[in-house]
Amino acid sequence: MNKTKEKDEMRKEYDFSKGVRGKHFEALQKGHTTIIHKSDGSTVVKETKLIALAPDVQEYFPDAESVNEALRGLIALVPHQK
């Protein structure tokens, strides 16, 4: 299987000259709410918040699944409070 070498350049048709760095940063930090209206009349509300990992931590966790698996392992070690 041949791998094609990709250039580290943007194509000419992409124009980012009017782009603003960090434009959506605050909104992403706050997270968002998704409201699902089911056919039976019930409603489900889901809160989502994105969390950024430090670069040195990212080396050990390539995707969200690996982060969640590690955190669930830690959660299992914490005694449940009643």
Secondary structure, DSSP 8 states (H G I E B T S, - for coil): -------SS--TT---TT--TTTTHHHHHH-EEEEEE-TTS-EEEEEE------HHHHTT--SHHHHHHHHHHHHHHS----
